[in-house]
């Protein structure tokens, strides 16, 4: 299984969407500054995860959410904090 996940940074007030096999391990990596974009927003909080059957399904969902806007997607699906 692959997971599409959404993070939020209070320090930058931005959302981030990504794909991982192990979301908690990936969140830890983001919070340790591993990643060009996410290193600026430490600490990151996990907002939601969505289980996908394949990497291609997760990538298509990530693209769809980013195109719509992550915050708008969360609002539309009642997943905002």
mmCIF file of the N, C-alpha and C atoms, coordinates in Angstrom:
data_MODEL
# 
_entry.id   MODEL 
# 
loop_
_atom_site.group_PDB 
_atom_site.id 
_atom_site.type_symbol 
_atom_site.label_atom_id 
_atom_site.label_alt_id 
_atom_site.label_comp_id 
_atom_site.label_asym_id 
_atom_site.label_entity_id 
_atom_site.label_seq_id 
_atom_site.pdbx_PDB_ins_code 
_atom_site.Cartn_x 
_atom_site.Cartn_y 
_atom_site.Cartn_z 
_atom_site.occupancy 
_atom_site.B_iso_or_equiv 
_atom_site.pdbx_formal_charge 
_atom_site.auth_seq_id 
_atom_site.auth_comp_id 
_atom_site.auth_asym_id 
_atom_site.auth_atom_id 
_atom_site.pdbx_PDB_model_num 
ATOM 1   N N  . UNK A 1 1  ? 0.828   -1.194 0.000  1.00 0.00 ? 1  UNK A N  1 
ATOM 2   C CA . UNK A 1 1  ? 0.000   0.000  0.000  1.00 0.00 ? 1  UNK A CA 1 
ATOM 3   C C  . UNK A 1 1  ? 0.873   1.259  0.000  1.00 0.00 ? 1  UNK A C  1 
ATOM 4   N N  . UNK A 1 2  ? 0.365   2.254  -0.646 1.00 0.00 ? 2  UNK A N  1 
ATOM 5   C CA . UNK A 1 2  ? 0.980   3.590  -0.628 1.00 0.00 ? 2  UNK A CA 1 
ATOM 6   C C  . UNK A 1 2  ? 0.006   4.530  0.052  1.00 0.00 ? 2  UNK A C  1 
ATOM 7   N N  . UNK A 1 3  ? 0.555   5.573  0.638  1.00 0.00 ? 3  UNK A N  1 
ATOM 8   C CA . UNK A 1 3  ? -0.273  6.561  1.320  1.00 0.00 ? 3  UNK A CA 1 
ATOM 9   C C  . UNK A 1 3  ? 0.032   7.947  0.771  1.00 0.00 ? 3  UNK A C  1 
ATOM 10  N N  . UNK A 1 4  ? -1.014  8.704  0.501  1.00 0.00 ? 4  UNK A N  1 
ATOM 11  C CA . UNK A 1 4  ? -0.891  10.110 0.159  1.00 0.00 ? 4  UNK A CA 1 
ATOM 12  C C  . UNK A 1 4  ? -1.187  10.828 1.466  1.00 0.00 ? 4  UNK A C  1 
ATOM 13  N N  . UNK A 1 5  ? -0.324  11.733 1.869  1.00 0.00 ? 5  UNK A N  1 
ATOM 14  C CA . UNK A 1 5  ? -0.503  12.391 3.160  1.00 0.00 ? 5  UNK A CA 1 
ATOM 15  C C  . UNK A 1 5  ? -0.435  13.905 3.001  1.00 0.00 ? 5  UNK A C  1 
ATOM 16  N N  . UNK A 1 6  ? -1.021  14.591 3.964  1.00 0.00 ? 6  UNK A N  1 
ATOM 17  C CA . UNK A 1 6  ? -0.996  16.054 3.986  1.00 0.00 ? 6  UNK A CA 1 
ATOM 18  C C  . UNK A 1 6  ? -0.472  16.495 5.343  1.00 0.00 ? 6  UNK A C  1 
ATOM 19  N N  . UNK A 1 7  ? 0.497   17.403 5.293  1.00 0.00 ? 7  UNK A N  1 
ATOM 20  C CA . UNK A 1 7  ? 1.099   17.972 6.497  1.00 0.00 ? 7  UNK A CA 1 
ATOM 21  C C  . UNK A 1 7  ? 0.774   19.458 6.572  1.00 0.00 ? 7  UNK A C  1 
ATOM 22  N N  . UNK A 1 8  ? 0.904   20.014 7.791  1.00 0.00 ? 8  UNK A N  1 
ATOM 23  C CA . UNK A 1 8  ? 0.720   21.455 7.975  1.00 0.00 ? 8  UNK A CA 1 
ATOM 24  C C  . UNK A 1 8  ? 1.835   21.980 8.868  1.00 0.00 ? 8  UNK A C  1 
ATOM 25  N N  . UNK A 1 9  ? 2.337   23.163 8.515  1.00 0.00 ? 9  UNK A N  1 
ATOM 26  C CA . UNK A 1 9  ? 3.374   23.824 9.304  1.00 0.00 ? 9  UNK A CA 1 
ATOM 27  C C  . UNK A 1 9  ? 2.810   25.100 9.902  1.00 0.00 ? 9  UNK A C  1 
ATOM 28  N N  . UNK A 1 10 ? 2.805   25.193 11.227 1.00 0.00 ? 10 UNK A N  1 
ATOM 29  C CA . UNK A 1 10 ? 2.367   26.435 11.884 1.00 0.00 ? 10 UNK A CA 1 
ATOM 30  C C  . UNK A 1 10 ? 3.338   27.579 11.614 1.00 0.00 ? 10 UNK A C  1 
ATOM 31  N N  . UNK A 1 11 ? 4.618   27.265 11.518 1.00 0.00 ? 11 UNK A N  1 
ATOM 32  C CA . UNK A 1 11 ? 5.614   28.327 11.351 1.00 0.00 ? 11 UNK A CA 1 
ATOM 33  C C  . UNK A 1 11 ? 5.505   29.021 9.992  1.00 0.00 ? 11 UNK A C  1 
ATOM 34  N N  . UNK A 1 12 ? 5.188   28.270 8.940  1.00 0.00 ? 12 UNK A N  1 
ATOM 35  C CA . UNK A 1 12 ? 5.040   28.876 7.613  1.00 0.00 ? 12 UNK A CA 1 
ATOM 36  C C  . UNK A 1 12 ? 3.581   29.031 7.207  1.00 0.00 ? 12 UNK A C  1 
ATOM 37  N N  . UNK A 1 13 ? 2.682   28.412 7.964  1.00 0.00 ? 13 UNK A N  1 
ATOM 38  C CA . UNK A 1 13 ? 1.246   28.398 7.678  1.00 0.00 ? 13 UNK A CA 1 
ATOM 39  C C  . UNK A 1 13 ? 0.963   27.858 6.273  1.00 0.00 ? 13 UNK A C  1 
ATOM 40  N N  . UNK A 1 14 ? 1.674   26.778 5.925  1.00 0.00 ? 14 UNK A N  1 
ATOM 41  C CA . UNK A 1 14 ? 1.516   26.146 4.618  1.00 0.00 ? 14 UNK A CA 1 
ATOM 42  C C  . UNK A 1 14 ? 1.250   24.660 4.780  1.00 0.00 ? 14 UNK A C  1 
ATOM 43  N N  . UNK A 1 15 ? 0.622   24.133 3.739  1.00 0.00 ? 15 UNK A N  1 
ATOM 44  C CA . UNK A 1 15 ? 0.347   22.699 3.665  1.00 0.00 ? 15 UNK A CA 1 
ATOM 45  C C  . UNK A 1 15 ? 1.337   22.049 2.713  1.00 0.00 ? 15 UNK A C  1 
ATOM 46  N N  . UNK A 1 16 ? 1.537   20.750 2.900  1.00 0.00 ? 16 UNK A N  1 
ATOM 47  C CA . UNK A 1 16 ? 2.417   19.976 2.041  1.00 0.00 ? 16 UNK A CA 1 
ATOM 48  C C  . UNK A 1 16 ? 1.769   18.620 1.811  1.00 0.00 ? 16 UNK A C  1 
ATOM 49  N N  . UNK A 1 17 ? 1.763   18.165 0.572  1.00 0.00 ? 17 UNK A N  1 
ATOM 50  C CA . UNK A 1 17 ? 1.222   16.846 0.241  1.00 0.00 ? 17 UNK A CA 1 
ATOM 51  C C  . UNK A 1 17 ? 2.343   15.974 -0.296 1.00 0.00 ? 17 UNK A C  1 
ATOM 52  N N  . UNK A 1 18 ? 2.348   14.711 0.101  1.00 0.00 ? 18 UNK A N  1 
ATOM 53  C CA . UNK A 1 18 ? 3.381   13.795 -0.358 1.00 0.00 ? 18 UNK A CA 1 
ATOM 54  C C  . UNK A 1 18 ? 2.875   12.364 -0.370 1.00 0.00 ? 18 UNK A C  1 
ATOM 55  N N  . UNK A 1 19 ? 3.769   11.459 -0.764 1.00 0.00 ? 19 UNK A N  1 
ATOM 56  C CA . UNK A 1 19 ? 3.449   10.040 -0.869 1.00 0.00 ? 19 UNK A CA 1 
ATOM 57  C C  . UNK A 1 19 ? 4.515   9.249  -0.119 1.00 0.00 ? 19 UNK A C  1 
ATOM 58  N N  . UNK A 1 20 ? 4.074   8.210  0.604  1.00 0.00 ? 20 UNK A N  1 
ATOM 59  C CA . UNK A 1 20 ? 5.028   7.382  1.346  1.00 0.00 ? 20 UNK A CA 1 
ATOM 60  C C  . UNK A 1 20 ? 4.455   6.000  1.606  1.00 0.00 ? 20 UNK A C  1 
ATOM 61  N N  . UNK A 1 21 ? 5.363   5.055  1.881  1.00 0.00 ? 21 UNK A N  1 
ATOM 62  C CA . UNK A 1 21 ? 4.946   3.728  2.336  1.00 0.00 ? 21 UNK A CA 1 
ATOM 63  C C  . UNK A 1 21 ? 4.659   3.768  3.831  1.00 0.00 ? 21 UNK A C  1 
ATOM 64  N N  . UNK A 1 22 ? 5.484   4.504  4.564  1.00 0.00 ? 22 UNK A N  1 
ATOM 65  C CA . UNK A 1 22 ? 5.380   4.618  6.013  1.00 0.00 ? 22 UNK A CA 1 
ATOM 66  C C  . UNK A 1 22 ? 5.277   6.102  6.354  1.00 0.00 ? 22 UNK A C  1 
ATOM 67  N N  . UNK A 1 23 ? 4.081   6.572  6.606  1.00 0.00 ? 23 UNK A N  1 
ATOM 68  C CA . UNK A 1 23 ? 3.836   8.006  6.806  1.00 0.00 ? 23 UNK A CA 1 
ATOM 69  C C  . UNK A 1 23 ? 4.523   8.539  8.060  1.00 0.00 ? 23 UNK A C  1 
ATOM 70  N N  . UNK A 1 24 ? 4.489   7.794  9.146  1.00 0.00 ? 24 UNK A N  1 
ATOM 71  C CA . UNK A 1 24 ? 5.118   8.284  10.377 1.00 0.00 ? 24 UNK A CA 1 
ATOM 72  C C  . UNK A 1 24 ? 6.631   8.414  10.238 1.00 0.00 ? 24 UNK A C  1 
ATOM 73  N N  . UNK A 1 25 ? 7.246   7.464  9.539  1.00 0.00 ? 25 UNK A N  1 
ATOM 74  C CA . UNK A 1 25 ? 8.687   7.550  9.282  1.00 0.00 ? 25 UNK A CA 1 
ATOM 75  C C  . UNK A 1 25 ? 8.988   8.765  8.413  1.00 0.00 ? 25 UNK A C  1 
ATOM 76  N N  . UNK A 1 26 ? 8.156   8.992  7.396  1.00 0.00 ? 26 UNK A N  1 
ATOM 77  C CA . UNK A 1 26 ? 8.366   10.130 6.494  1.00 0.00 ? 26 UNK A CA 1 
ATOM 78  C C  . UNK A 1 26 ? 8.146   11.446 7.232  1.00 0.00 ? 26 UNK A C  1 
ATOM 79  N N  . UNK A 1 27 ? 7.154   11.518 8.109  1.00 0.00 ? 27 UNK A N  1 
ATOM 80  C CA . UNK A 1 27 ? 6.919   12.720 8.917  1.00 0.00 ? 27 UNK A CA 1 
ATOM 81  C C  . UNK A 1 27 ? 8.143   13.021 9.770  1.00 0.00 ? 27 UNK A C  1 
ATOM 82  N N  . UNK A 1 28 ? 8.727   11.991 10.364 1.00 0.00 ? 28 UNK A N  1 
ATOM 83  C CA . UNK A 1 28 ? 9.937   12.159 11.162 1.00 0.00 ? 28 UNK A CA 1 
ATOM 84  C C  . UNK A 1 28 ? 11.073  12.727 10.308 1.00 0.00 ? 28 UNK A C  1 
ATOM 85  N N  . UNK A 1 29 ? 11.209  12.227 9.086  1.00 0.00 ? 29 UNK A N  1 
ATOM 86  C CA . UNK A 1 29 ? 12.243  12.744 8.182  1.00 0.00 ? 29 UNK A CA 1 
ATOM 87  C C  . UNK A 1 29 ? 12.001  14.212 7.850  1.00 0.00 ? 29 UNK A C  1 
ATOM 88  N N  . UNK A 1 30 ? 10.753  14.566 7.580  1.00 0.00 ? 30 UNK A N  1 
ATOM 89  C CA . UNK A 1 30 ? 10.425  15.976 7.316  1.00 0.00 ? 30 UNK A CA 1 
ATOM 90  C C  . UNK A 1 30 ? 10.798  16.837 8.521  1.00 0.00 ? 30 UNK A C  1 
ATOM 91  N N  . UNK A 1 31 ? 10.473  16.361 9.709  1.00 0.00 ? 31 UNK A N  1 
ATOM 92  C CA . UNK A 1 31 ? 10.734  17.144 10.924 1.00 0.00 ? 31 UNK A CA 1 
ATOM 93  C C  . UNK A 1 31 ? 12.200  17.181 11.319 1.00 0.00 ? 31 UNK A C  1 
ATOM 94  N N  . UNK A 1 32 ? 13.018  16.332 10.710 1.00 0.00 ? 32 UNK A N  1 
ATOM 95  C CA . UNK A 1 32 ? 14.466  16.392 10.930 1.00 0.00 ? 32 UNK A CA 1 
ATOM 96  C C  . UNK A 1 32 ? 15.149  17.214 9.849  1.00 0.00 ? 32 UNK A C  1 
ATOM 97  N N  . UNK A 1 33 ? 14.350  17.859 8.983  1.00 0.00 ? 33 UNK A N  1 
ATOM 98  C CA . UNK A 1 33 ? 14.896  18.747 7.971  1.00 0.00 ? 33 UNK A CA 1 
ATOM 99  C C  . UNK A 1 33 ? 15.345  18.070 6.699  1.00 0.00 ? 33 UNK A C  1 
ATOM 100 N N  . UNK A 1 34 ? 14.959  16.812 6.501  1.00 0.00 ? 34 UNK A N  1 
ATOM 101 C CA . UNK A 1 34 ? 15.349  16.106 5.274  1.00 0.00 ? 34 UNK A CA 1 
ATOM 102 C C  . UNK A 1 34 ? 14.329  16.426 4.192  1.00 0.00 ? 34 UNK A C  1 
ATOM 103 N N  . UNK A 1 35 ? 14.695  17.305 3.320  1.00 0.00 ? 35 UNK A N  1 
ATOM 104 C CA . UNK A 1 35 ? 13.803  17.728 2.247  1.00 0.00 ? 35 UNK A CA 1 
ATOM 105 C C  . UNK A 1 35 ? 13.967  19.211 2.025  1.00 0.00 ? 35 UNK A C  1 
ATOM 106 N N  . UNK A 1 36 ? 14.194  19.595 0.798  1.00 0.00 ? 36 UNK A N  1 
ATOM 107 C CA . UNK A 1 36 ? 14.468  20.994 0.481  1.00 0.00 ? 36 UNK A CA 1 
ATOM 108 C C  . UNK A 1 36 ? 13.307  21.909 0.885  1.00 0.00 ? 36 UNK A C  1 
ATOM 109 N N  . UNK A 1 37 ? 12.102  21.556 0.486  1.00 0.00 ? 37 UNK A N  1 
ATOM 110 C CA . UNK A 1 37 ? 10.950  22.412 0.767  1.00 0.00 ? 37 UNK A CA 1 
ATOM 111 C C  . UNK A 1 37 ? 10.524  22.327 2.224  1.00 0.00 ? 37 UNK A C  1 
ATOM 112 N N  . UNK A 1 38 ? 10.429  21.124 2.748  1.00 0.00 ? 38 UNK A N  1 
ATOM 113 C CA . UNK A 1 38 ? 9.876   20.964 4.090  1.00 0.00 ? 38 UNK A CA 1 
ATOM 114 C C  . UNK A 1 38 ? 10.834  21.361 5.209  1.00 0.00 ? 38 UNK A C  1 
ATOM 115 N N  . UNK A 1 39 ? 12.104  21.495 4.927  1.00 0.00 ? 39 UNK A N  1 
ATOM 116 C CA . UNK A 1 39 ? 13.053  21.881 5.980  1.00 0.00 ? 39 UNK A CA 1 
ATOM 117 C C  . UNK A 1 39 ? 12.750  23.280 6.515  1.00 0.00 ? 39 UNK A C  1 
ATOM 118 N N  . UNK A 1 40 ? 12.086  24.103 5.730  1.00 0.00 ? 40 UNK A N  1 
ATOM 119 C CA . UNK A 1 40 ? 11.768  25.468 6.152  1.00 0.00 ? 40 UNK A CA 1 
ATOM 120 C C  . UNK A 1 40 ? 10.551  25.532 7.079  1.00 0.00 ? 40 UNK A C  1 
ATOM 121 N N  . UNK A 1 41 ? 9.765   24.451 7.158  1.00 0.00 ? 41 UNK A N  1 
ATOM 122 C CA . UNK A 1 41 ? 8.526   24.504 7.917  1.00 0.00 ? 41 UNK A CA 1 
ATOM 123 C C  . UNK A 1 41 ? 8.488   23.673 9.179  1.00 0.00 ? 41 UNK A C  1 
ATOM 124 N N  . UNK A 1 42 ? 9.616   23.225 9.644  1.00 0.00 ? 42 UNK A N  1 
ATOM 125 C CA . UNK A 1 42 ? 9.685   22.376 10.831 1.00 0.00 ? 42 UNK A CA 1 
ATOM 126 C C  . UNK A 1 42 ? 9.139   23.130 12.040 1.00 0.00 ? 42 UNK A C  1 
ATOM 127 N N  . UNK A 1 43 ? 8.309   22.530 12.871 1.00 0.00 ? 43 UNK A N  1 
ATOM 128 C CA . UNK A 1 43 ? 7.804   21.165 12.824 1.00 0.00 ? 43 UNK A CA 1 
ATOM 129 C C  . UNK A 1 43 ? 6.531   21.057 11.972 1.00 0.00 ? 43 UNK A C  1 
ATOM 130 N N  . UNK A 1 44 ? 6.376   19.919 11.345 1.00 0.00 ? 44 UNK A N  1 
ATOM 131 C CA . UNK A 1 44 ? 5.193   19.613 10.543 1.00 0.00 ? 44 UNK A CA 1 
ATOM 132 C C  . UNK A 1 44 ? 4.250   18.748 11.357 1.00 0.00 ? 44 UNK A C  1 
ATOM 133 N N  . UNK A 1 45 ? 2.945   18.947 11.137 1.00 0.00 ? 45 UNK A N  1 
ATOM 134 C CA . UNK A 1 45 ? 1.920   18.137 11.799 1.00 0.00 ? 45 UNK A CA 1 
ATOM 135 C C  . UNK A 1 45 ? 1.174   17.351 10.730 1.00 0.00 ? 45 UNK A C  1 
ATOM 136 N N  . UNK A 1 46 ? 0.878   16.121 11.021 1.00 0.00 ? 46 UNK A N  1 
ATOM 137 C CA . UNK A 1 46 ? 0.116   15.282 10.101 1.00 0.00 ? 46 UNK A CA 1 
ATOM 138 C C  . UNK A 1 46 ? -1.353  15.684 10.165 1.00 0.00 ? 46 UNK A C  1 
ATOM 139 N N  . UNK A 1 47 ? -1.927  16.030 9.017  1.00 0.00 ? 47 UNK A N  1 
ATOM 140 C CA . UNK A 1 47 ? -3.334  16.432 8.944  1.00 0.00 ? 47 UNK A CA 1 
ATOM 141 C C  . UNK A 1 47 ? -4.205  15.238 8.576  1.00 0.00 ? 47 UNK A C  1 
ATOM 142 N N  . UNK A 1 48 ? -3.818  14.516 7.521  1.00 0.00 ? 48 UNK A N  1 
ATOM 143 C CA . UNK A 1 48 ? -4.607  13.375 7.080  1.00 0.00 ? 48 UNK A CA 1 
ATOM 144 C C  . UNK A 1 48 ? -3.766  12.442 6.221  1.00 0.00 ? 48 UNK A C  1 
ATOM 145 N N  . UNK A 1 49 ? -4.187  11.205 6.155  1.00 0.00 ? 49 UNK A N  1 
ATOM 146 C CA . UNK A 1 49 ? -3.577  10.226 5.250  1.00 0.00 ? 49 UNK A CA 1 
ATOM 147 C C  . UNK A 1 49 ? -4.693  9.564  4.456  1.00 0.00 ? 49 UNK A C  1 
ATOM 148 N N  . UNK A 1 50 ? -4.384  9.199  3.228  1.00 0.00 ? 50 UNK A N  1 
ATOM 149 C CA . UNK A 1 50 ? -5.336  8.514  2.371  1.00 0.00 ? 50 UNK A CA 1 
ATOM 150 C C  . UNK A 1 50 ? -4.634  7.286  1.804  1.00 0.00 ? 50 UNK A C  1 
ATOM 151 N N  . UNK A 1 51 ? -5.212  6.127  2.058  1.00 0.00 ? 51 UNK A N  1 
ATOM 152 C CA . UNK A 1 51 ? -4.626  4.879  1.593  1.00 0.00 ? 51 UNK A CA 1 
ATOM 153 C C  . UNK A 1 51 ? -4.934  4.686  0.111  1.00 0.00 ? 51 UNK A C  1 
ATOM 154 N N  . UNK A 1 52 ? -3.924  4.324  -0.652 1.00 0.00 ? 52 UNK A N  1 
ATOM 155 C CA . UNK A 1 52 ? -4.066  4.084  -2.090 1.00 0.00 ? 52 UNK A CA 1 
ATOM 156 C C  . UNK A 1 52 ? -3.564  2.688  -2.420 1.00 0.00 ? 52 UNK A C  1 
ATOM 157 N N  . UNK A 1 53 ? -4.093  2.097  -3.476 1.00 0.00 ? 53 UNK A N  1 
ATOM 158 C CA . UNK A 1 53 ? -3.727  0.737  -3.866 1.00 0.00 ? 53 UNK A CA 1 
ATOM 159 C C  . UNK A 1 53 ? -2.365  0.657  -4.528 1.00 0.00 ? 53 UNK A C  1 
ATOM 160 N N  . UNK A 1 54 ? -1.944  1.768  -5.172 1.00 0.00 ? 54 UNK A N  1 
ATOM 161 C CA . UNK A 1 54 ? -0.678  1.752  -5.899 1.00 0.00 ? 54 UNK A CA 1 
ATOM 162 C C  . UNK A 1 54 ? -0.037  3.131  -5.866 1.00 0.00 ? 54 UNK A C  1 
ATOM 163 N N  . UNK A 1 55 ? 1.225   3.165  -6.253 1.00 0.00 ? 55 UNK A N  1 
ATOM 164 C CA . UNK A 1 55 ? 1.925   4.447  -6.327 1.00 0.00 ? 55 UNK A CA 1 
ATOM 165 C C  . UNK A 1 55 ? 1.281   5.350  -7.372 1.00 0.00 ? 55 UNK A C  1 
ATOM 166 N N  . UNK A 1 56 ? 0.880   4.778  -8.495 1.00 0.00 ? 56 UNK A N  1 
ATOM 167 C CA . UNK A 1 56 ? 0.277   5.598  -9.547 1.00 0.00 ? 56 UNK A CA 1 
ATOM 168 C C  . UNK A 1 56 ? -1.048  6.206  -9.082 1.00 0.00 ? 56 UNK A C  1 
ATOM 169 N N  . UNK A 1 57 ? -1.823  5.455  -8.305 1.00 0.00 ? 57 UNK A N  1 
ATOM 170 C CA . UNK A 1 57 ? -3.073  5.996  -7.753 1.00 0.00 ? 57 UNK A CA 1 
ATOM 171 C C  . UNK A 1 57 ? -2.767  7.132  -6.771 1.00 0.00 ? 57 UNK A C  1 
ATOM 172 N N  . UNK A 1 58 ? -1.765  6.940  -5.931 1.00 0.00 ? 58 UNK A N  1 
ATOM 173 C CA . UNK A 1 58 ? -1.383  7.963  -4.959 1.00 0.00 ? 58 UNK A CA 1 
ATOM 174 C C  . UNK A 1 58 ? -0.878  9.223  -5.676 1.00 0.00 ? 58 UNK A C  1 
ATOM 175 N N  . UNK A 1 59 ? -0.094  9.036  -6.740 1.00 0.00 ? 59 UNK A N  1 
ATOM 176 C CA . UNK A 1 59 ? 0.429   10.180 -7.489 1.00 0.00 ? 59 UNK A CA 1 
ATOM 177 C C  . UNK A 1 59 ? -0.698  10.951 -8.182 1.00 0.00 ? 59 UNK A C  1 
ATOM 178 N N  . UNK A 1 60 ? -1.665  10.234 -8.734 1.00 0.00 ? 60 UNK A N  1 
ATOM 179 C CA . UNK A 1 60 ? -2.802  10.893 -9.384 1.00 0.00 ? 60 UNK A CA 1 
ATOM 180 C C  . UNK A 1 60 ? -3.613  11.688 -8.367 1.00 0.00 ? 60 UNK A C  1 
ATOM 181 N N  . UNK A 1 61 ? -3.819  11.126 -7.189 1.00 0.00 ? 61 UNK A N  1 
ATOM 182 C CA . UNK A 1 61 ? -4.559  11.825 -6.138 1.00 0.00 ? 61 UNK A CA 1 
ATOM 183 C C  . UNK A 1 61 ? -3.801  13.053 -5.659 1.00 0.00 ? 61 UNK A C  1 
ATOM 184 N N  . UNK A 1 62 ? -2.497  12.906 -5.460 1.00 0.00 ? 62 UNK A N  1 
ATOM 185 C CA . UNK A 1 62 ? -1.669  14.043 -5.037 1.00 0.00 ? 62 UNK A CA 1 
ATOM 186 C C  . UNK A 1 62 ? -1.744  15.171 -6.060 1.00 0.00 ? 62 UNK A C  1 
ATOM 187 N N  . UNK A 1 63 ? -1.644  14.838 -7.317 1.00 0.00 ? 63 UNK A N  1 
ATOM 188 C CA . UNK A 1 63 ? -1.712  15.836 -8.383 1.00 0.00 ? 63 UNK A CA 1 
ATOM 189 C C  . UNK A 1 63 ? -3.069  16.537 -8.390 1.00 0.00 ? 63 UNK A C  1 
ATOM 190 N N  . UNK A 1 64 ? -4.131  15.765 -8.236 1.00 0.00 ? 64 UNK A N  1 
ATOM 191 C CA . UNK A 1 64 ? -5.485  16.317 -8.213 1.00 0.00 ? 64 UNK A CA 1 
ATOM 192 C C  . UNK A 1 64 ? -5.664  17.284 -7.037 1.00 0.00 ? 64 UNK A C  1 
ATOM 193 N N  . UNK A 1 65 ? -5.177  16.881 -5.870 1.00 0.00 ? 65 UNK A N  1 
ATOM 194 C CA . UNK A 1 65 ? -5.310  17.717 -4.672 1.00 0.00 ? 65 UNK A CA 1 
ATOM 195 C C  . UNK A 1 65 ? -4.492  18.993 -4.810 1.00 0.00 ? 65 UNK A C  1 
ATOM 196 N N  . UNK A 1 66 ? -3.264  18.878 -5.300 1.00 0.00 ? 66 UNK A N  1 
ATOM 197 C CA . UNK A 1 66 ? -2.412  20.058 -5.463 1.00 0.00 ? 66 UNK A CA 1 
ATOM 198 C C  . UNK A 1 66 ? -2.986  21.016 -6.500 1.00 0.00 ? 66 UNK A C  1 
ATOM 199 N N  . UNK A 1 67 ? -3.578  20.473 -7.565 1.00 0.00 ? 67 UNK A N  1 
ATOM 200 C CA . UNK A 1 67 ? -4.170  21.321 -8.596 1.00 0.00 ? 67 UNK A CA 1 
ATOM 201 C C  . UNK A 1 67 ? -5.357  22.099 -8.026 1.00 0.00 ? 67 UNK A C  1 
ATOM 202 N N  . UNK A 1 68 ? -6.152  21.462 -7.220 1.00 0.00 ? 68 UNK A N  1 
ATOM 203 C CA . UNK A 1 68 ? -7.321  22.091 -6.597 1.00 0.00 ? 68 UNK A CA 1 
ATOM 204 C C  . UNK A 1 68 ? -6.887  23.067 -5.512 1.00 0.00 ? 68 UNK A C  1 
ATOM 205 N N  . UNK A 1 69 ? -5.804  22.750 -4.846 1.00 0.00 ? 69 UNK A N  1 
ATOM 206 C CA . UNK A 1 69 ? -5.340  23.515 -3.689 1.00 0.00 ? 69 UNK A CA 1 
ATOM 207 C C  . UNK A 1 69 ? -5.548  22.663 -2.455 1.00 0.00 ? 69 UNK A C  1 
ATOM 208 N N  . UNK A 1 70 ? -4.489  22.451 -1.698 1.00 0.00 ? 70 UNK A N  1 
ATOM 209 C CA . UNK A 1 70 ? -4.572  21.549 -0.549 1.00 0.00 ? 70 UNK A CA 1 
ATOM 210 C C  . UNK A 1 70 ? -5.577  22.054 0.482  1.00 0.00 ? 70 UNK A C  1 
ATOM 211 N N  . UNK A 1 71 ? -5.516  23.337 0.803  1.00 0.00 ? 71 UNK A N  1 
ATOM 212 C CA . UNK A 1 71 ? -6.433  23.885 1.806  1.00 0.00 ? 71 UNK A CA 1 
ATOM 213 C C  . UNK A 1 71 ? -7.873  23.766 1.333  1.00 0.00 ? 71 UNK A C  1 
ATOM 214 N N  . UNK A 1 72 ? -8.122  24.052 0.077  1.00 0.00 ? 72 UNK A N  1 
ATOM 215 C CA . UNK A 1 72 ? -9.477  23.953 -0.469 1.00 0.00 ? 72 UNK A CA 1 
ATOM 216 C C  . UNK A 1 72 ? -9.962  22.508 -0.426 1.00 0.00 ? 72 UNK A C  1 
ATOM 217 N N  . UNK A 1 73 ? -9.088  21.564 -0.767 1.00 0.00 ? 73 UNK A N  1 
ATOM 218 C CA . UNK A 1 73 ? -9.439  20.146 -0.690 1.00 0.00 ? 73 UNK A CA 1 
ATOM 219 C C  . UNK A 1 73 ? -9.843  19.776 0.741  1.00 0.00 ? 73 UNK A C  1 
ATOM 220 N N  . UNK A 1 74 ? -9.054  20.213 1.710  1.00 0.00 ? 74 UNK A N  1 
ATOM 221 C CA . UNK A 1 74 ? -9.359  19.901 3.105  1.00 0.00 ? 74 UNK A CA 1 
ATOM 222 C C  . UNK A 1 74 ? -10.675 20.525 3.539  1.00 0.00 ? 74 UNK A C  1 
ATOM 223 N N  . UNK A 1 75 ? -10.938 21.758 3.129  1.00 0.00 ? 75 UNK A N  1 
ATOM 224 C CA . UNK A 1 75 ? -12.199 22.412 3.463  1.00 0.00 ? 75 UNK A CA 1 
ATOM 225 C C  . UNK A 1 75 ? -13.373 21.661 2.844  1.00 0.00 ? 75 UNK A C  1 
ATOM 226 N N  . UNK A 1 76 ? -13.248 21.310 1.574  1.00 0.00 ? 76 UNK A N  1 
ATOM 227 C CA . UNK A 1 76 ? -14.326 20.616 0.861  1.00 0.00 ? 76 UNK A CA 1 
ATOM 228 C C  . UNK A 1 76 ? -14.637 19.256 1.461  1.00 0.00 ? 76 UNK A C  1 
ATOM 229 N N  . UNK A 1 77 ? -13.657 18.636 2.093  1.00 0.00 ? 77 UNK A N  1 
ATOM 230 C CA . UNK A 1 77 ? -13.826 17.297 2.650  1.00 0.00 ? 77 UNK A CA 1 
ATOM 231 C C  . UNK A 1 77 ? -13.882 17.288 4.187  1.00 0.00 ? 77 UNK A C  1 
ATOM 232 N N  . UNK A 1 78 ? -14.092 18.460 4.765  1.00 0.00 ? 78 UNK A N  1 
ATOM 233 C CA . UNK A 1 78 ? -14.222 18.613 6.223  1.00 0.00 ? 78 UNK A CA 1 
ATOM 234 C C  . UNK A 1 78 ? -13.079 17.976 6.994  1.00 0.00 ? 78 UNK A C  1 
ATOM 235 N N  . UNK A 1 79 ? -11.849 18.187 6.505  1.00 0.00 ? 79 UNK A N  1 
ATOM 236 C CA . UNK A 1 79 ? -10.676 17.611 7.149  1.00 0.00 ? 79 UNK A CA 1 
ATOM 237 C C  . UNK A 1 79 ? -9.747  18.672 7.735  1.00 0.00 ? 79 UNK A C  1 
ATOM 238 N N  . UNK A 1 80 ? -10.194 19.916 7.725  1.00 0.00 ? 80 UNK A N  1 
ATOM 239 C CA . UNK A 1 80 ? -9.346  20.973 8.291  1.00 0.00 ? 80 UNK A CA 1 
ATOM 240 C C  . UNK A 1 80 ? -9.294  20.849 9.802  1.00 0.00 ? 80 UNK A C  1 
ATOM 241 N N  . UNK A 1 81 ? -8.154  21.228 10.358 1.00 0.00 ? 81 UNK A N  1 
ATOM 242 C CA . UNK A 1 81 ? -7.935  21.137 11.813 1.00 0.00 ? 81 UNK A CA 1 
ATOM 243 C C  . UNK A 1 81 ? -8.837  22.119 12.527 1.00 0.00 ? 81 UNK A C  1 
# 
